[in-house]
Amino acid sequence: MSVFYSSLLFYNSIFKSQALYEKEKFDPTQFQESIVQGLNQTGTDLEAVAKFLDASGAKLDYRRYAETLFDILVAGGMLAPGGTLSDDMTRTEFCLFTAQEDLETMQAYAQVFNKLIRRYKYLEKGFEEEIKKLLLFLKGFTESERNKLAMLTGILLANGNISASILNSLFNENLVKEGEISAAFAVKLFKSWINERDINSVAAMLRKVGMDNRLMELFPANKRSCEHFSKYFTDAGLKELSDFARNQQSIGARKELQKELQEQMSQGDPQKEIIAFLKEEMKKSSISEQTMIGIIWTSVMSSVEWNKKEELVTEQAIKHLKQYSPLLKAFTSQGQSELSLLLKIQEYCYDNIHFMKAFQKIVVLLYKADVLSEEAILKWFTEAHVAKGKSVFLEQMKKFVEWLKNAEEESESDEEEAD
C-alpha cells in the first residue's frame, strides 16, 4: 500500500471521526442516542451515571441540548408537549420515572443533578426551566411518576438547587381543576422539603419569592378557603404547613383591615362607625381583642406626619391620642388587651427616637381616659415590660407608679375603715 494511500485512509478516518463528533455535538437525535447509550451502560449505578454525565459534557453540547438532556434523565427520552414520550426517539429505562418510589432513591437522584449542575454551571437556568415545564406536564404523567418528581423537587428546593418561584407552575388552572393534581403533588413536595430542612426554612424561601400568600391557589376557587386547606394538609400529615398558611392568611387579612381602617380615619368617619366596623371584623375573621388593639394603635400612629422636634412631638402626640382615646378604649376591655397596648406603646417610643421622652405622658393620658387601668400599668412596670428602652421607660414611670401604689393603698385603707 502506497504512503499516499495510507495517508488518505488515515485522514479519512479522522474526518469520519470528526464528522461523527460534530454530529453528536449538533444533532439532537445523535445527542439523545449518546446519552441513552451511556445511561443503558451505567444502569442503576448512580455514581457511574454522575461520572458519565461529567465526562460527556466535554464532548457533547449540553448548552444547546439542555432540555433534551434533562428530559432523558427524568423521563427516559424526549418529551412531547403534554408530557408524553416522543415515539420516534431512542429511550432508556434508567431514569427518574423508572426508579424506586422512595425518598432515599430520590435523594440519590438529586445528587446526580446537583453534581452535574455544579460541574456545568451554565445548566442552572435550563434546569430550572425544565422543572417548571415538567410541573406543567403533570397531567401527562402517572401518579407514581408525579410522586417521584414531587419528592425530587422538594429535595432540590431544600438544597437551594432551584428557586421556589417554580411553584408558580402548580397554580396552572388545568392542574388545579383536574382532580386536585396540584394539591396532591404539593403534599409530596412539601413533605420531602420539610424532611430535608424544616418549616421555618420552607417559610423563608416562600416569603423570599412572594409565594407565602398564594398556597390557597393550589385548590379550585370553590375550595379556596383556610378551612379546606387546613383540613387537606393536616389530614395528609402536614399540620405545620397548614398552620403556616393559616397564619399567612391571617396576616394578609390584618394588613387589609389596617389599610381599610386608615382610609376611614383619613376620611374622618365617626369613631362610632369605625368601632362598629372593627367589632364586626373581629367576629367575622376571629381576630382577638389583643390583636385588634395592636392594629388600631399602628393605624392611629400612622395617620399623622409627626414633628421631628422632640419637644413638639409629645404635645402633638397627646393631642392626637386624646382625640382617638374612645376608639382605643372600645378595644381594651380585657387586662391582656391593655398590656398589649402598653407593649405597643413601649416598642413604638423606642423605635421612634423622637418619642423616647413621650412614653410616660402617653401612658398617663390613656390612664386618665380610662383606656389603661392602674392594674395593667403596675403589672407592666413590675413584670410585663419588654427589653426595648426598659431602663429609660421604667425611670420615667417611677413617680407615677409610686403615686398609683399610694392611691391604691389609701383606697384599701378607706375600705377597711368603712368595713
ZAMARGU-4260 file (C-alpha; in steps of 0.2 Angstrom, whole numbers, plus 5000, padded with zeros to 4 digits):
<rodrens>
0) 5000/5000/5000 | 5007/5017/4995 | 5012/5030/5008 | 4999/5042/4999 | 4985/5029/5000
5) 4989/5025/5019 | 4989/5044/5022 | 4972/5046/5013 | 4965/5032/5024 | 4972/5039/5040
10) 4965/5057/5036 | 4948/5049/5030 | 4946/5040/5047 | 4950/5056/5056 | 4937/5066/5045
15) 4924/5052/5049 | 4928/5053/5067 | 4927/5072/5067 | 4911/5071/5057 | 4903/5059/5070
20) 4909/5070/5084 | 4901/5085/5076 | 4885/5075/5073 | 4884/5070/5091 | 4888/5088/5096
25) 4875/5097/5085 | 4862/5084/5080 | 4848/5081/5093 | 4845/5063/5088 | 4863/5058/5089
30) 4864/5068/5106 | 4850/5058/5113 | 4857/5042/5107 | 4874/5046/5115 | 4865/5050/5132
35) 4854/5035/5131 | 4868/5023/5127 | 4878/5029/5141 | 4864/5028/5153 | 4860/5010/5147
40) 4878/5005/5151 | 4879/5013/5168 | 4861/5006/5173 | 4856/5009/5190 | 4873/5014/5197
45) 4870/5032/5200 | 4888/5035/5204 | 4893/5029/5187 | 4879/5040/5180 | 4886/5055/5188
50) 4904/5051/5181 | 4897/5048/5164 | 4887/5064/5163 | 4903/5073/5169 | 4914/5066/5156
55) 4901/5068/5142 | 4899/5087/5145 | 4917/5089/5137 | 4912/5082/5121 | 4893/5084/5119
60) 4884/5101/5118 | 4875/5102/5135 | 4872/5120/5132 | 4862/5118/5116 | 4853/5102/5121
65) 4850/5105/5140 | 4831/5102/5138 | 4834/5085/5129 | 4847/5080/5142 | 4835/5084/5157
70) 4820/5075/5148 | 4830/5059/5146 | 4837/5059/5164 | 4819/5062/5171 | 4808/5053/5159
75) 4819/5042/5149 | 4818/5051/5132 | 4812/5067/5124 | 4795/5073/5130 | 4782/5079/5118
80) 4770/5094/5123 | 4759/5087/5137 | 4771/5076/5144 | 4771/5060/5133 | 4787/5052/5127
85) 4791/5055/5108 | 4788/5039/5099 | 4802/5041/5086 | 4816/5044/5098 | 4828/5032/5107
90) 4823/5029/5126 | 4832/5022/5141 | 4824/5013/5156 | 4836/5020/5168 | 4829/5037/5173
95) 4820/5045/5187 | 4802/5039/5182 | 4808/5021/5182 | 4817/5022/5198 | 4810/5016/5215
100) 4797/5027/5223 | 4806/5031/5239 | 4814/5046/5247 | 4831/5038/5248 | 4832/5035/5230
105) 4826/5052/5226 | 4839/5060/5237 | 4852/5050/5226 | 4845/5056/5210 | 4845/5074/5217
110) 4864/5072/5220 | 4866/5067/5202 | 4858/5083/5196 | 4867/5093/5209 | 4884/5086/5204
115) 4880/5089/5185 | 4875/5107/5188 | 4889/5111/5200 | 4901/5105/5186 | 4892/5114/5172
120) 4885/5130/5180 | 4878/5136/5164 | 4865/5122/5165 | 4857/5130/5181 | 4844/5141/5172
125) 4840/5127/5159 | 4837/5115/5174 | 4825/5127/5182 | 4816/5130/5166 | 4815/5111/5164
130) 4807/5109/5182 | 4794/5122/5178 | 4790/5113/5161 | 4788/5096/5170 | 4776/5104/5183
135) 4765/5110/5168 | 4765/5092/5161 | 4759/5083/5177 | 4743/5078/5169 | 4753/5068/5156
140) 4762/5058/5170 | 4756/5043/5180 | 4753/5045/5199 | 4769/5036/5203 | 4779/5047/5191
145) 4771/5063/5199 | 4776/5057/5216 | 4794/5054/5211 | 4795/5071/5203 | 4787/5079/5218
150) 4799/5071/5230 | 4814/5076/5219 | 4808/5094/5218 | 4806/5096/5237 | 4824/5090/5239
155) 4830/5101/5226 | 4821/5116/5234 | 4828/5111/5251 | 4846/5111/5244 | 4844/5128/5235
160) 4846/5120/5218 | 4831/5128/5211 | 4820/5143/5217 | 4803/5142/5225 | 4797/5153/5211
165) 4795/5137/5200 | 4779/5133/5211 | 4770/5146/5200 | 4768/5132/5188 | 4757/5122/5200
170) 4744/5136/5200 | 4740/5132/5182 | 4721/5132/5180 | 4721/5115/5172 | 4731/5106/5186
175) 4721/5114/5199 | 4704/5109/5192 | 4710/5092/5186 | 4707/5081/5202 | 4717/5092/5213
180) 4733/5086/5204 | 4742/5102/5211 | 4737/5099/5229 | 4742/5081/5229 | 4759/5085/5221
185) 4761/5099/5234 | 4759/5086/5248 | 4773/5075/5242 | 4784/5090/5238 | 4782/5099/5255
190) 4784/5083/5264 | 4801/5079/5256 | 4806/5098/5258 | 4802/5099/5276 | 4811/5082/5279
195) 4827/5089/5272 | 4825/5106/5281 | 4811/5112/5292 | 4795/5123/5291 | 4805/5139/5295
200) 4817/5136/5281 | 4802/5132/5269 | 4793/5148/5275 | 4808/5159/5272 | 4810/5153/5255
205) 4792/5155/5251 | 4792/5173/5258 | 4808/5177/5248 | 4799/5174/5231 | 4782/5181/5237
210) 4774/5163/5237 | 4769/5163/5255 | 4752/5170/5252 | 4747/5160/5237 | 4746/5142/5244
215) 4727/5143/5244 | 4728/5144/5224 | 4733/5125/5224 | 4714/5122/5225 | 4700/5127/5214
220) 4691/5144/5218 | 4676/5135/5226 | 4688/5126/5238 | 4700/5140/5241 | 4697/5143/5260
225) 4708/5142/5275 | 4697/5128/5282 | 4698/5117/5267 | 4717/5120/5265 | 4720/5116/5284
230) 4710/5100/5283 | 4718/5094/5267 | 4736/5096/5273 | 4733/5092/5291 | 4725/5075/5285
235) 4740/5072/5274 | 4752/5074/5289 | 4757/5092/5286 | 4749/5102/5300 | 4764/5113/5301
240) 4761/5119/5283 | 4743/5121/5287 | 4747/5132/5302 | 4759/5142/5292 | 4746/5145/5278
245) 4733/5150/5291 | 4745/5162/5299 | 4749/5170/5282 | 4731/5171/5278 | 4728/5180/5295
250) 4742/5192/5292 | 4736/5196/5275 | 4718/5199/5282 | 4726/5210/5296 | 4735/5221/5283
255) 4719/5223/5273 | 4710/5228/5289 | 4723/5241/5294 | 4723/5248/5276 | 4703/5250/5277
260) 4705/5257/5295 | 4717/5270/5289 | 4706/5275/5275 | 4691/5278/5287 | 4702/5288/5298
265) 4708/5299/5284 | 4690/5302/5278 | 4686/5307/5295 | 4672/5294/5298 | 4664/5295/5315
270) 4673/5284/5328 | 4656/5275/5332 | 4655/5269/5315 | 4673/5264/5315 | 4671/5254/5331
275) 4656/5245/5324 | 4665/5241/5309 | 4680/5234/5318 | 4669/5224/5330 | 4661/5216/5315
280) 4678/5212/5308 | 4683/5204/5324 | 4668/5192/5324 | 4670/5188/5305 | 4689/5185/5305
285) 4691/5178/5323 | 4703/5192/5327 | 4706/5193/5346 | 4705/5210/5355 | 4723/5210/5359
290) 4727/5208/5340 | 4714/5222/5336 | 4721/5234/5348 | 4738/5232/5340 | 4731/5236/5323
295) 4722/5251/5330 | 4737/5258/5338 | 4748/5256/5322 | 4734/5264/5312 | 4732/5279/5324
300) 4750/5282/5324 | 4752/5280/5305 | 4739/5293/5302 | 4749/5308/5306 | 4765/5316/5300
305) 4775/5318/5316 | 4785/5334/5320 | 4804/5330/5320 | 4807/5340/5336 | 4806/5330/5352
310) 4799/5345/5362 | 4785/5347/5350 | 4781/5329/5346 | 4775/5325/5363 | 4762/5339/5363
315) 4757/5333/5346 | 4755/5315/5351 | 4745/5319/5367 | 4733/5330/5357 | 4731/5316/5343
320) 4729/5302/5356 | 4716/5311/5366 | 4706/5313/5350 | 4706/5294/5347 | 4705/5288/5365
325) 4687/5282/5363 | 4692/5271/5349 | 4707/5264/5360 | 4695/5262/5375 | 4682/5252/5365
330) 4696/5238/5362 | 4704/5237/5379 | 4690/5228/5389 | 4702/5215/5394 | 4718/5216/5405
335) 4728/5207/5392 | 4722/5219/5379 | 4728/5234/5390 | 4745/5225/5392 | 4746/5223/5373
340) 4743/5241/5371 | 4756/5246/5384 | 4769/5235/5375 | 4765/5243/5358 | 4767/5260/5365
345) 4784/5255/5373 | 4790/5247/5356 | 4784/5262/5346 | 4793/5275/5358 | 4809/5265/5357
350) 4809/5263/5338 | 4804/5281/5335 | 4818/5291/5344 | 4808/5307/5345 | 4795/5298/5356
355) 4808/5292/5369 | 4803/5306/5382 | 4784/5305/5377 | 4781/5287/5384 | 4776/5292/5402
360) 4764/5307/5396 | 4756/5295/5384 | 4753/5282/5397 | 4746/5295/5409 | 4734/5302/5396
365) 4727/5285/5392 | 4725/5281/5411 | 4715/5297/5413 | 4705/5292/5398 | 4700/5275/5405
370) 4710/5266/5391 | 4723/5259/5403 | 4719/5253/5421 | 4731/5255/5436 | 4732/5236/5437
375) 4738/5235/5419 | 4751/5249/5422 | 4758/5241/5438 | 4759/5224/5430 | 4768/5231/5415
380) 4780/5240/5427 | 4784/5225/5438 | 4785/5211/5426 | 4777/5213/5409 | 4788/5226/5400
385) 4800/5221/5386 | 4818/5225/5385 | 4817/5239/5372 | 4821/5255/5381 | 4817/5246/5398
390) 4828/5257/5409 | 4823/5273/5401 | 4804/5270/5402 | 4804/5262/5420 | 4813/5278/5426
395) 4800/5289/5418 | 4786/5279/5426 | 4793/5278/5443 | 4785/5293/5451 | 4768/5289/5443
400) 4769/5271/5448 | 4773/5276/5466 | 4758/5288/5465 | 4747/5273/5459 | 4753/5262/5473
405) 4749/5275/5486 | 4732/5279/5479 | 4729/5260/5479 | 4734/5259/5497 | 4724/5274/5503
410) 4709/5266/5494 | 4711/5249/5503 | 4713/5259/5520 | 4697/5268/5517 | 4688/5252/5513
415) 4694/5244/5529 | 4689/5259/5539 | 4672/5258/5531 | 4670/5240/5535
</rodrens>
